[in-house]
Amino acid sequence: MKPSNMKTPLLTSLPLTGLVVCSLGLLIGGLGLSACTPTVKVDTREPITINLNVNIKHEILIKVDKELDDVLSEDSGLF
Amino acid sequence: MTILLRKGLTIATLIFSMAALGLTLPEAKNQGLVGEQTTGYLGIVGQPTSDIEALIKDINARRHSAYENIAKKNNTSVEDVEKLAGQKAMQKTAPGQYVKSDGRWVKVQ
């Protein structure tokens, strides 16, 4: 039940008017939007695992990795 | 100062300032001109220019020397060092910069 002091929007107090206005809005809006719907492409592929096919002992890998960190840093000027 | 000396200084200053205006690697990366690849070396993202080509030629040559040193020091192949370098370089690439993935340049998110 509606409280008597509650303000109702014009559209809902005149049911048919609301329906007509909404339909008109959709029609005009639909015409306008069809020419400018941007297509946003999002890359949602799963991250791929790359098999490096590198035959290297673990201890050497650790050393090489550390040395590469130095080469591929802003400090070296090479990265 | 003699006029000749002054002219010489002017020319020298121009040459040095032109060198200072050259494209740097951080600039090239942030402008989306170059990017990292699985090869361990820099590649050109869009249209090549002589500036960009000179820059990556220089950096890539110096990287190659560094990779060779690492390979020798650790008794492993340059090829393996390059592959590891490529992975590391791509992982370290900041958002907004480019990497070559599956043969296509992709902007890191």
Backbone of each chain as ProteinMPNN parsed JSONL, in Angstrom:
{"seq_chain_A": "MKPSNMKTPLLTSLPLTGLVVCSLGLLIGGLGLSACTPTVKVDTREPITINLNVNIKHEILIKVDKELDDVLSEDSGLF", "coords_chain_A": {"N_chain_A": [[0.825, -1.203, 0.0], [0.47, 2.205, -0.766], [2.09, 4.916, 0.828], [0.543, 8.022, 1.736], [1.927, 10.395, 1.592], [3.95, 10.017, -0.175], [5.887, 10.842, -3.003], [5.105, 10.212, -6.287], [6.732, 9.327, -9.314], [6.047, 11.015, -12.398], [5.824, 9.387, -14.658], [5.103, 6.851, -13.661], [2.668, 7.394, -12.479], [1.052, 7.845, -14.56], [0.358, 5.425, -16.335], [0.176, 4.5, -19.114], [1.376, 6.617, -20.499], [3.972, 6.412, -19.638], [4.784, 4.005, -20.812], [4.598, 4.639, -23.525], [6.471, 6.735, -23.756], [8.814, 5.425, -23.0], [9.057, 3.488, -24.999], [9.313, 5.08, -27.283], [11.69, 6.321, -26.619], [13.474, 4.164, -26.655], [13.323, 3.442, -29.344], [14.255, 5.727, -30.732], [16.727, 5.966, -29.477], [17.846, 3.517, -30.183], [18.143, 3.777, -32.957], [20.026, 5.786, -33.042], [22.243, 4.673, -31.745], [23.142, 2.512, -33.266], [25.017, 3.153, -35.18], [27.304, 3.767, -33.817], [28.537, 1.896, -32.084], [31.077, 0.991, -30.163], [33.575, -1.486, -30.69], [35.039, -3.48, -28.446], [37.887, -5.274, -28.034], [38.868, -7.859, -26.029], [41.607, -9.517, -24.68], [41.226, -12.613, -23.696], [42.458, -14.963, -23.567], [43.89, -17.942, -22.201], [46.901, -17.832, -20.242], [49.852, -18.798, -21.946], [51.951, -21.634, -21.709], [55.321, -21.721, -22.205], [57.497, -23.899, -23.681], [60.76, -23.901, -23.256], [62.791, -25.465, -24.155], [65.407, -25.694, -23.202], [68.445, -26.952, -22.363], [69.817, -27.192, -19.469], [71.736, -27.142, -16.503], [70.402, -26.933, -13.185], [71.772, -25.38, -11.223], [73.393, -23.805, -12.82], [71.5, -22.457, -14.261], [70.383, -20.836, -12.295], [72.539, -19.093, -11.812], [72.905, -17.916, -14.344], [70.44, -16.711, -14.641], [70.536, -14.764, -12.639], [72.656, -13.199, -13.565], [71.581, -12.317, -15.949], [69.601, -10.707, -14.968], [71.029, -8.469, -14.254], [71.936, -7.562, -16.734], [69.541, -7.092, -18.08], [68.353, -4.703, -16.999], [67.376, -1.383, -16.004], [69.616, -0.011, -15.204], [71.791, -0.986, -16.655], [71.488, 0.151, -19.051], [70.733, -1.221, -21.198], [68.192, -2.135, -21.306]], "CA_chain_A": [[0.0, 0.0, 0.0], [1.284, 3.393, -0.976], [1.874, 5.991, 1.822], [-0.116, 9.134, 1.046], [2.821, 11.543, 1.373], [5.041, 9.624, -1.089], [5.779, 11.433, -4.336], [5.315, 9.216, -7.343], [7.164, 9.958, -10.567], [4.983, 11.269, -13.357], [5.7, 8.255, -15.572], [4.378, 5.723, -13.07], [1.292, 7.771, -12.13], [0.297, 7.795, -15.814], [0.955, 4.194, -16.863], [0.288, 4.417, -20.572], [2.354, 7.616, -20.927], [5.296, 5.829, -19.375], [5.049, 2.976, -21.821], [4.822, 5.292, -24.817], [7.734, 7.483, -23.711], [9.934, 4.466, -22.99], [9.179, 2.87, -26.327], [9.862, 6.108, -28.175], [13.098, 6.494, -26.246], [14.22, 2.995, -27.151], [13.347, 3.48, -30.802], [15.182, 6.799, -31.139], [18.053, 5.581, -28.978], [18.334, 2.398, -30.985], [18.559, 4.304, -34.259], [21.253, 6.564, -32.865], [23.388, 3.891, -31.265], [23.589, 1.455, -34.174], [26.164, 3.585, -35.974], [28.488, 4.093, -33.021], [28.805, 0.953, -31.0], [32.491, 0.621, -30.261], [33.877, -2.889, -30.43], [36.221, -3.601, -27.597], [38.384, -6.656, -28.039], [39.626, -8.156, -24.814], [42.349, -10.762, -24.819], [40.903, -13.427, -22.526], [43.052, -16.29, -23.71], [44.669, -18.433, -21.064], [48.335, -17.638, -20.445], [50.43, -20.007, -22.536], [53.208, -22.1, -21.13], [56.283, -21.86, -23.288], [58.556, -24.865, -23.426], [61.933, -23.253, -23.8], [63.701, -26.464, -24.702], [66.753, -25.299, -22.806], [69.073, -28.033, -21.611], [70.763, -26.486, -18.614], [71.689, -27.599, -15.107], [69.681, -25.995, -12.331], [72.694, -24.416, -10.582], [73.839, -22.859, -13.855], [70.331, -21.647, -14.582], [70.268, -19.812, -11.251], [73.59, -18.091, -12.036], [72.613, -17.201, -15.592], [69.26, -15.885, -14.373], [70.981, -13.61, -11.851], [73.468, -12.335, -14.427], [70.678, -11.682, -16.91], [68.898, -9.634, -14.246], [71.873, -7.276, -14.335], [71.944, -7.078, -18.119], [68.204, -6.605, -18.433], [67.874, -3.744, -16.001], [67.53, -0.009, -16.485], [70.973, 0.436, -14.865], [72.774, -1.367, -17.672], [71.244, 0.939, -20.257], [70.418, -2.137, -22.294], [66.834, -2.63, -21.185]], "C_chain_A": [[0.86, 1.254, 0.0], [1.038, 4.401, 0.149], [1.395, 7.245, 1.106], [0.862, 10.275, 0.77], [3.959, 11.231, 0.392], [4.83, 10.229, -2.47], [5.99, 10.337, -5.366], [5.756, 9.928, -8.61], [6.021, 10.026, -11.559], [4.723, 10.027, -14.223], [4.867, 7.122, -14.97], [2.946, 6.096, -12.711], [0.412, 7.806, -13.373], [0.849, 6.628, -16.62], [1.144, 4.196, -18.363], [1.322, 5.41, -21.108], [3.769, 7.076, -20.77], [5.68, 4.849, -20.46], [5.371, 3.619, -23.169], [6.165, 6.002, -24.835], [8.916, 6.527, -23.767], [10.135, 3.845, -24.356], [9.789, 3.834, -27.324], [11.361, 6.277, -27.914], [13.963, 5.379, -26.791], [14.385, 3.051, -28.659], [14.364, 4.509, -31.288], [16.618, 6.442, -30.714], [18.67, 4.487, -29.826], [18.851, 2.85, -32.339], [19.899, 5.018, -34.142], [22.454, 5.679, -32.583], [23.933, 2.923, -32.315], [24.834, 1.856, -34.952], [27.42, 3.792, -35.141], [28.657, 3.172, -31.83], [30.255, 0.525, -31.095], [32.678, -0.861, -29.953], [35.155, -2.951, -29.613], [36.656, -5.053, -27.571], [39.231, -6.867, -26.791], [40.32, -9.493, -24.989], [42.103, -11.607, -23.578], [41.494, -14.826, -22.643], [43.801, -16.656, -22.437], [46.149, -18.13, -21.307], [48.965, -18.934, -20.965], [51.734, -20.359, -21.842], [54.17, -22.344, -22.279], [57.345, -22.863, -22.882], [59.821, -24.338, -24.098], [62.885, -24.214, -24.482], [65.149, -26.056, -24.449], [67.324, -26.406, -21.93], [70.151, -27.427, -20.727], [70.605, -26.972, -17.181], [71.092, -26.514, -14.233], [70.593, -24.935, -11.715], [73.139, -23.364, -11.58], [72.699, -21.917, -14.208], [70.183, -20.509, -13.577], [71.277, -18.694, -11.491], [73.269, -17.242, -13.26], [71.45, -16.232, -15.366], [69.659, -14.609, -13.634], [71.772, -12.639, -12.718], [72.61, -11.626, -15.47], [69.883, -10.553, -16.261], [69.7, -8.342, -14.297], [71.872, -6.683, -15.74], [70.611, -6.427, -18.47], [67.623, -5.763, -17.307], [68.098, -2.358, -16.553], [68.955, 0.488, -16.261], [71.976, 0.146, -15.971], [72.642, -0.495, -18.921], [70.855, 0.084, -21.439], [68.978, -2.62, -22.257], [65.834, -1.484, -21.053]], "O_chain_A": [[1.868, 1.327, 0.703], [-0.119, 4.725, 0.417], [1.806, 7.501, -0.025], [0.664, 11.042, -0.172], [4.827, 12.071, 0.155], [3.741, 10.144, -3.039], [6.981, 9.61, -5.298], [5.236, 10.991, -8.951], [5.129, 9.178, -11.549], [3.577, 9.664, -14.488], [4.042, 6.511, -15.65], [2.085, 5.219, -12.639], [-0.815, 7.8, -13.273], [1.705, 6.814, -17.484], [2.247, 3.901, -18.824], [2.057, 5.102, -22.047], [4.631, 7.252, -21.631], [6.803, 4.88, -20.962], [6.295, 3.199, -23.865], [6.916, 5.895, -25.804], [9.892, 6.768, -24.477], [11.267, 3.696, -24.815], [10.665, 3.468, -28.108], [12.173, 6.364, -28.835], [15.048, 5.617, -27.322], [15.453, 2.746, -29.189], [15.213, 4.219, -32.13], [17.572, 6.593, -31.477], [19.858, 4.521, -30.146], [19.878, 2.364, -32.813], [20.777, 4.889, -34.994], [23.543, 5.903, -33.111], [25.104, 2.553, -32.241], [25.624, 0.996, -35.344], [28.501, 3.974, -35.7], [28.892, 3.621, -30.708], [30.627, -0.22, -32.001], [32.022, -1.414, -29.07], [36.218, -2.518, -30.059], [35.914, -5.94, -27.15], [40.189, -6.136, -26.541], [39.704, -10.479, -25.395], [42.693, -11.358, -22.527], [41.099, -15.748, -21.93], [44.278, -15.792, -21.702], [46.606, -18.165, -22.45], [48.652, -20.025, -20.486], [52.508, -19.488, -21.446], [53.864, -23.085, -23.213], [58.011, -22.697, -21.86], [59.942, -24.328, -25.323], [63.703, -23.801, -25.305], [65.99, -26.069, -25.347], [66.759, -26.75, -20.892], [71.267, -27.178, -21.182], [69.491, -27.188, -16.703], [71.253, -25.323, -14.503], [70.253, -23.752, -11.681], [73.253, -22.184, -11.247], [72.91, -20.724, -14.427], [69.898, -19.371, -13.947], [70.947, -17.511, -11.394], [73.35, -16.014, -13.221], [71.469, -15.093, -15.833], [69.189, -13.517, -13.956], [71.595, -11.424, -12.631], [72.876, -10.48, -15.83], [69.536, -9.569, -16.914], [69.132, -7.252, -14.373], [71.814, -5.466, -15.915], [70.563, -5.356, -19.076], [66.567, -6.061, -16.75], [68.908, -2.165, -17.46], [69.455, 1.31, -17.029], [72.898, 0.928, -16.204], [73.559, -0.415, -19.739], [70.667, 0.585, -22.548], [68.58, -3.432, -23.092], [64.632, -1.724, -20.94]]}, "seq_chain_B": "MTILLRKGLTIATLIFSMAALGLTLPEAKNQGLVGEQTTGYLGIVGQPTSDIEALIKDINARRHSAYENIAKKNNTSVEDVEKLAGQKAMQKTAPGQYVKSDGRWVKVQ", "coords_chain_B": {"N_chain_B": [[89.162, 35.127, -27.619], [89.848, 33.483, -30.681], [88.269, 33.926, -33.909], [88.074, 31.6, -35.372], [88.335, 29.624, -33.43], [86.05, 30.095, -31.983], [84.097, 29.491, -33.872], [84.616, 26.805, -34.219], [83.979, 25.809, -31.7], [81.252, 26.353, -31.64], [80.286, 24.665, -33.636], [81.029, 22.184, -32.578], [79.471, 22.164, -30.271], [76.924, 22.078, -31.387], [76.979, 19.568, -32.616], [77.258, 17.878, -30.4], [74.914, 18.497, -29.018], [73.038, 17.617, -30.806], [73.472, 14.91, -30.7], [72.648, 14.516, -28.118], [69.974, 14.852, -28.437], [69.12, 12.53, -29.509], [67.17, 9.498, -29.877], [66.33, 7.729, -26.962], [66.48, 4.489, -25.331], [64.525, 4.02, -23.226], [62.673, 6.023, -23.975], [61.964, 5.174, -26.558], [60.724, 2.754, -25.976], [58.591, 3.563, -24.341], [57.181, 5.084, -26.13], [56.158, 3.184, -27.719], [57.637, 2.294, -29.867], [59.634, 0.405, -30.031], [60.104, -3.025, -28.918], [60.219, -5.919, -26.679], [61.308, -9.287, -27.413], [60.976, -12.88, -27.829], [63.414, -13.702, -28.626], [65.347, -12.419, -27.209], [66.275, -10.056, -28.0], [65.791, -6.607, -29.074], [62.966, -5.476, -30.974], [61.427, -3.768, -33.769], [58.42, -2.063, -33.512], [56.491, -0.596, -35.059], [56.638, 1.415, -37.946], [59.865, 1.339, -39.324], [62.523, 3.638, -38.626], [65.475, 5.542, -39.363], [66.638, 6.42, -37.026], [65.493, 4.72, -35.045], [66.352, 2.253, -35.95], [69.115, 2.527, -35.72], [69.344, 2.801, -32.962], [68.37, 0.263, -31.928], [70.125, -1.437, -33.154], [72.534, -0.807, -31.953], [71.972, -1.315, -29.177], [71.225, -4.053, -29.288], [73.578, -5.231, -30.224], [75.309, -4.802, -28.098], [73.952, -6.218, -26.173], [74.233, -8.779, -27.202], [76.99, -9.211, -26.886], [77.083, -9.211, -24.087], [75.513, -11.469, -23.559], [77.088, -13.429, -24.68], [79.321, -13.318, -23.004], [78.156, -14.179, -20.589], [77.412, -16.759, -21.314], [79.904, -17.958, -21.814], [81.155, -17.693, -19.288], [79.561, -19.399, -17.772], [79.705, -21.773, -18.996], [77.827, -22.537, -20.964], [75.498, -22.513, -23.764], [75.307, -19.759, -26.104], [72.881, -19.568, -27.363], [71.084, -20.727, -25.538], [71.304, -18.883, -23.466], [70.294, -16.632, -24.737], [67.618, -17.422, -25.178], [66.68, -17.631, -22.54], [67.089, -15.016, -21.774], [65.273, -13.727, -23.439], [62.789, -14.592, -22.41], [62.937, -13.507, -19.859], [63.187, -10.762, -20.423], [60.73, -10.225, -21.644], [58.982, -10.812, -19.563], [59.686, -8.826, -17.798], [58.797, -6.565, -18.999], [57.134, -3.478, -18.896], [53.689, -2.503, -18.196], [51.843, -1.119, -20.911], [53.926, -1.046, -22.608], [55.416, -2.848, -25.412], [55.422, -6.329, -26.429], [56.541, -9.135, -28.388], [54.379, -11.559, -29.204], [53.522, -14.78, -30.181], [54.272, -14.074, -32.745], [53.059, -11.624, -33.111], [52.797, -8.152, -32.308], [52.064, -7.151, -29.093], [50.413, -5.185, -26.698], [51.444, -4.823, -23.411], [49.405, -5.44, -20.621]], "CA_chain_B": [[89.103, 33.899, -28.436], [89.877, 33.742, -32.129], [87.005, 33.635, -34.591], [88.124, 30.182, -35.766], [88.073, 28.815, -32.24], [84.638, 30.271, -31.638], [83.304, 28.73, -34.858], [84.822, 25.394, -33.906], [83.208, 25.502, -30.492], [79.827, 26.366, -32.001], [79.987, 23.426, -34.375], [81.135, 21.066, -31.633], [78.283, 22.2, -29.389], [75.781, 21.615, -32.171], [77.081, 18.119, -32.81], [76.969, 17.201, -29.135], [73.507, 18.653, -28.643], [72.24, 16.759, -31.681], [73.577, 13.562, -30.151], [71.83, 14.467, -26.898], [68.558, 14.812, -28.799], [68.818, 11.232, -30.091], [66.18, 8.67, -29.208], [66.85, 6.798, -25.965], [65.715, 3.243, -25.268], [63.275, 4.192, -22.473], [61.741, 6.807, -24.791], [61.485, 4.341, -27.652], [59.796, 1.758, -25.42], [57.376, 4.221, -23.859], [56.42, 5.571, -27.279], [55.664, 2.05, -28.48], [58.392, 2.178, -31.109], [60.38, -0.852, -29.97], [59.6, -3.917, -27.883], [60.999, -7.117, -26.4], [60.904, -10.487, -28.136], [61.467, -14.131, -27.246], [64.798, -13.889, -29.074], [66.275, -11.768, -26.288], [66.7, -8.798, -28.61], [64.73, -5.636, -29.337], [62.414, -5.425, -32.321], [60.714, -2.527, -34.086], [56.982, -2.347, -33.451], [55.775, 0.006, -36.188], [57.472, 1.714, -39.113], [61.266, 1.602, -38.988], [63.166, 4.881, -39.045], [66.911, 5.352, -39.206], [66.901, 6.602, -35.59], [65.104, 3.526, -34.309], [67.23, 1.16, -36.374], [70.428, 2.75, -35.113], [69.221, 2.536, -31.532], [68.289, -1.158, -31.593], [71.346, -2.098, -33.617], [73.511, -0.569, -30.895], [71.604, -2.046, -27.953], [71.258, -5.496, -29.535], [74.977, -5.659, -30.327], [75.841, -4.823, -26.734], [73.32, -7.351, -25.498], [74.836, -10.006, -27.712], [78.267, -9.35, -26.181], [76.79, -9.579, -22.701], [75.029, -12.856, -23.554], [78.25, -14.281, -24.961], [80.113, -13.368, -21.768], [77.44, -15.016, -19.629], [77.487, -18.145, -21.795], [81.277, -18.438, -21.58], [81.371, -17.787, -17.837], [78.779, -20.473, -17.187], [79.892, -22.971, -19.817], [76.577, -22.9, -21.618], [75.467, -21.946, -25.121], [74.727, -18.419, -26.282], [71.475, -19.764, -27.745], [70.309, -20.929, -24.318], [71.276, -17.61, -22.731], [69.377, -15.753, -25.472], [66.235, -17.844, -24.912], [66.369, -17.24, -21.165], [67.03, -13.553, -21.775], [64.021, -13.346, -24.08], [61.697, -14.794, -21.459], [63.082, -12.529, -18.773], [62.911, -9.426, -20.965], [59.297, -10.084, -21.851], [58.334, -10.781, -18.244], [59.994, -7.562, -17.131], [58.262, -5.438, -19.766], [56.128, -2.749, -18.128], [52.409, -2.269, -18.87], [51.873, -0.007, -21.851], [54.976, -1.305, -23.598], [55.069, -3.937, -26.319], [56.21, -7.546, -26.579], [56.087, -9.896, -29.554], [53.834, -12.824, -28.75], [52.951, -15.503, -31.319], [54.551, -13.347, -33.973], [52.329, -10.357, -33.186], [53.104, -7.185, -31.261], [50.97, -7.049, -28.14], [50.675, -4.216, -25.637], [51.329, -5.446, -22.092], [48.334, -4.796, -19.844]], "C_chain_B": [[89.133, 34.244, -29.906], [88.53, 33.347, -32.726], [86.94, 32.147, -34.935], [87.767, 29.278, -34.591], [86.591, 28.878, -31.86], [83.759, 29.46, -32.581], [83.381, 27.249, -34.539], [83.999, 24.963, -32.717], [81.718, 25.437, -30.788], [79.438, 25.061, -32.685], [80.009, 22.231, -33.435], [79.91, 21.008, -30.727], [77.056, 21.678, -30.11], [75.797, 20.098, -32.313], [76.716, 17.384, -31.523], [75.503, 17.329, -28.751], [72.619, 17.822, -29.549], [72.285, 15.325, -31.172], [72.69, 13.431, -28.916], [70.353, 14.38, -27.235], [68.173, 13.457, -29.387], [67.842, 10.446, -29.234], [66.848, 7.741, -28.196], [65.964, 5.566, -25.918], [64.446, 3.392, -24.426], [62.231, 4.994, -23.253], [61.118, 5.93, -25.872], [60.466, 3.316, -27.147], [58.487, 2.415, -25.01], [56.525, 4.771, -24.993], [55.911, 4.434, -28.15], [56.399, 1.829, -29.789], [59.171, 0.869, -31.186], [59.815, -1.709, -28.843], [60.471, -5.15, -27.741], [60.417, -8.324, -27.123], [61.478, -11.718, -27.453], [62.927, -14.376, -27.612], [65.82, -13.319, -28.088], [66.776, -10.434, -26.812], [65.496, -7.904, -28.896], [64.258, -5.733, -30.777], [61.667, -4.113, -32.519], [59.231, -2.836, -34.211], [56.255, -1.842, -34.692], [56.697, 0.213, -37.366], [58.91, 1.982, -38.681], [61.68, 3.004, -39.44], [64.656, 4.688, -38.797], [67.323, 5.521, -37.741], [66.66, 5.32, -34.812], [66.037, 2.368, -34.663], [68.609, 1.293, -35.758], [70.399, 2.396, -33.636], [69.235, 1.033, -31.246], [69.517, -1.917, -32.075], [72.419, -1.997, -32.529], [73.205, -1.419, -29.668], [71.741, -3.54, -28.162], [72.687, -6.023, -29.641], [75.585, -5.776, -28.928], [75.211, -5.946, -25.921], [73.978, -8.65, -25.932], [76.178, -10.263, -27.033], [78.052, -9.813, -24.749], [76.352, -11.037, -22.616], [76.192, -13.816, -23.795], [79.113, -14.433, -23.716], [79.464, -14.295, -20.75], [77.558, -16.489, -20.026], [78.875, -18.737, -21.507], [81.522, -18.681, -20.099], [80.719, -19.037, -17.257], [78.831, -21.764, -17.991], [78.574, -23.476, -20.393], [76.513, -22.179, -22.962], [74.85, -20.551, -25.139], [73.23, -18.544, -26.579], [70.599, -19.93, -26.509], [70.204, -19.63, -23.522], [70.293, -16.651, -23.401], [67.918, -16.104, -25.183], [65.808, -17.411, -23.511], [66.231, -15.725, -21.062], [65.708, -13.079, -22.364], [62.844, -13.469, -23.138], [61.741, -13.73, -20.369], [62.707, -11.13, -19.255], [61.416, -9.204, -21.14], [58.557, -10.001, -20.521], [58.527, -9.432, -17.571], [59.405, -6.355, -17.856], [57.096, -4.804, -19.025], [54.825, -2.609, -18.904], [52.474, -1.03, -19.747], [52.954, -0.17, -22.9], [54.629, -2.576, -24.361], [56.003, -5.13, -26.213], [55.68, -8.294, -27.807], [55.667, -11.29, -29.091], [53.155, -13.519, -29.923], [53.134, -14.728, -32.613], [53.838, -12.021, -34.108], [52.74, -9.439, -32.037], [51.872, -6.983, -30.394], [51.359, -6.049, -27.065], [50.466, -4.907, -24.293], [50.308, -4.677, -21.258], [48.755, -4.519, -18.408]], "O_chain_B": [[88.499, 35.211, -30.328], [87.768, 32.567, -32.154], [85.892, 31.514, -34.808], [87.014, 28.314, -34.725], [85.975, 27.883, -31.479], [82.798, 28.821, -32.153], [82.383, 26.529, -34.575], [83.395, 23.891, -32.718], [81.006, 24.582, -30.261], [78.422, 24.442, -32.37], [79.128, 21.373, -33.483], [79.381, 19.931, -30.452], [76.25, 20.94, -29.543], [74.774, 19.432, -32.154], [75.971, 16.405, -31.541], [74.911, 16.388, -28.222], [71.559, 17.363, -29.123], [71.284, 14.61, -31.201], [72.065, 12.396, -28.687], [69.558, 13.896, -26.43], [67.009, 13.251, -29.731], [67.702, 10.689, -28.035], [67.813, 7.049, -28.523], [64.834, 5.588, -26.404], [63.384, 2.939, -24.852], [61.042, 4.682, -23.2], [59.904, 5.94, -26.075], [59.467, 3.046, -27.814], [57.406, 1.896, -25.29], [55.31, 4.914, -24.856], [55.304, 4.672, -29.194], [55.849, 1.242, -30.72], [59.345, 0.298, -32.262], [59.145, -1.211, -27.939], [61.349, -5.404, -28.566], [59.221, -8.389, -27.408], [62.36, -11.61, -26.601], [63.601, -15.178, -26.965], [66.997, -13.679, -28.119], [67.587, -9.763, -26.174], [64.354, -8.361, -28.953], [65.036, -6.032, -31.682], [61.318, -3.433, -31.554], [58.836, -3.756, -34.927], [55.486, -2.582, -35.306], [57.448, -0.684, -37.748], [59.143, 2.771, -37.765], [61.251, 3.489, -40.487], [65.051, 3.76, -38.09], [68.242, 4.851, -37.268], [67.501, 4.886, -34.025], [66.457, 1.604, -33.794], [69.206, 0.307, -35.326], [71.322, 1.764, -33.123], [70.019, 0.571, -30.417], [69.906, -2.921, -31.479], [73.114, -2.968, -32.227], [74.064, -2.153, -29.179], [72.309, -4.233, -27.318], [72.975, -7.134, -29.197], [76.288, -6.739, -28.625], [75.87, -6.553, -25.076], [74.247, -9.521, -25.105], [76.475, -11.394, -26.648], [78.753, -10.698, -24.259], [76.765, -11.76, -21.71], [76.266, -14.882, -23.185], [79.581, -15.528, -23.403], [80.145, -15.104, -20.119], [77.777, -17.354, -19.178], [78.998, -19.862, -21.023], [82.028, -19.731, -19.703], [81.269, -19.662, -16.35], [78.106, -22.719, -17.713], [78.25, -24.662, -20.323], [77.361, -21.339, -23.266], [74.0, -20.21, -24.317], [72.422, -17.74, -26.115], [69.512, -19.357, -26.427], [69.148, -19.314, -22.973], [69.549, -15.943, -22.723], [67.085, -15.223, -24.972], [64.71, -16.889, -23.322], [65.364, -15.217, -20.352], [65.094, -12.143, -21.852], [62.001, -12.576, -23.062], [60.724, -13.137, -20.009], [61.99, -10.403, -18.568], [60.896, -8.134, -20.825], [57.621, -9.216, -20.37], [57.644, -8.95, -16.861], [59.509, -5.232, -17.364], [56.181, -5.497, -18.579], [54.84, -2.597, -20.135], [53.079, -0.023, -19.38], [52.92, 0.474, -23.949], [53.685, -3.288, -24.017], [57.197, -4.988, -25.949], [54.531, -8.114, -28.212], [56.492, -12.09, -28.648], [52.307, -12.925, -30.59], [52.255, -14.726, -33.475], [53.991, -11.347, -35.127], [52.998, -9.902, -30.926], [50.785, -6.686, -30.888], [52.488, -6.057, -26.576], [49.419, -5.512, -24.064], [50.332, -3.449, -21.189], [47.969, -3.982, -17.628]]}, "name": "protein", "num_of_chains": 2, "seq": "MKPSNMKTPLLTSLPLTGLVVCSLGLLIGGLGLSACTPTVKVDTREPITINLNVNIKHEILIKVDKELDDVLSEDSGLFMTILLRKGLTIATLIFSMAALGLTLPEAKNQGLVGEQTTGYLGIVGQPTSDIEALIKDINARRHSAYENIAKKNNTSVEDVEKLAGQKAMQKTAPGQYVKSDGRWVKVQ"}
